[in-house]
Amino acid sequence: MRYAQIDKNGICFADSYLSGEVKANDMILLQENDVSPLGKKYDNGIWIEVEQSQIPQQENDTEIIMQSITELELQGLEAQQERQMLAQQMTELELAMLERSNM
């Protein structure tokens, strides 16, 4: 069975084939030969064209994943810099200890 899924504003954001009947307010049964209602508004049983500016833009999965990867890479770089700073401090302490023991 083919369904359109609508958001809280009635805008269709998914056109899907499902294995069985669905009873949900946000799922609208479509006929096999219906034109895809993606981006259209469902209002009292009718699909209405809407201006693209009225459709809220949602981040797609790729954008969210790429943003998460970038944040993780930045955290990794910050951790690497901190490790390098700690290693340098340890080296300086070891040198200071060696100098004191040679006096």
N, C-alpha and C positions, 0 to 999 in steps of 0.2 A: 504494500500500500504506500502511496506517495503522500507526503505531508510537507507543508510549509511551516517553519517555526518562526514565530513573531516575538519581538521584544515588547517591553511594557508600553511602548508608544504605538504598537500595532505594525511596526515595520518588519518585513520579512528579511531574515538574515541567513536562513538555511532552507534548502529544498532537498528533501531526503526520501529515500525508499526504505521503508521499515518492514519487518517481517510480519507484523500483525497490527491489529487495530489499536489506536491510542486514544484515550479520553483525557485530554488536557486542554485548558483554555488557551495555551500558547501554541497548540498544534492544530493546523487547519488542513483538513483532508483535501487533496487535489485529485483531479482526474488525470489519467495517463496522458491525454492529449493537450492538457492545459499548458499555456506558455509559462515559463518560470516567473514567479512573482518576486524574485529577489530584488530588494530595494523598494518594493511597492508597499503601500499601507493598506491593511485590511480593515475596512470600515463597513459595518452592517452587512457583511456577506459579499462585499465588492472590493476588488483590488484597485487602488487608486495610485496613479503616478504621483510622486512627490519630488520636489527639488532636492538635488543632492546635498545642498547646504542644510536641509532640515534633518538629514540622516546623521545621527551622532557617529563620529569616527571612533572606532575601537582599535586598539593596538592589536595587530595580528600576532600569532604565536611566534613567528620568526623574529619580530621586533623585540618581543619580551625575552626570548631566549638569548638573542644577541646582546641585549642590555645586561642580562644576568651574567653572561660570559665576560663582558667587559668589566663589570664590577668585581668578579672573581679574579680576573687578571690584575686589576689594580690592587686588590688586597694581597695577592701573591707578590707583586713588586714591592709593596710597602713592607711586607714581612721579610723579604730578601734584604732590603736596605737595613732593616732593624738587625737582622742576623749579622750583616757585614759590620755594622757599627759596634755590636757586642764583641765580635771577633777582634776588631781593632782595639777595643778597650782591654780585652784580655791580653793581647800581645803587648800593649803598653805596660800593663801591670806586671807581666812576666819579665819584661826588660828592666823595669824598676826594681823588682825583687833580685834579679841577677846583679844589677849594679850595686845594690846594698850588700849583697853577700860577697862581692869582690873587694869591698872597702876594708 
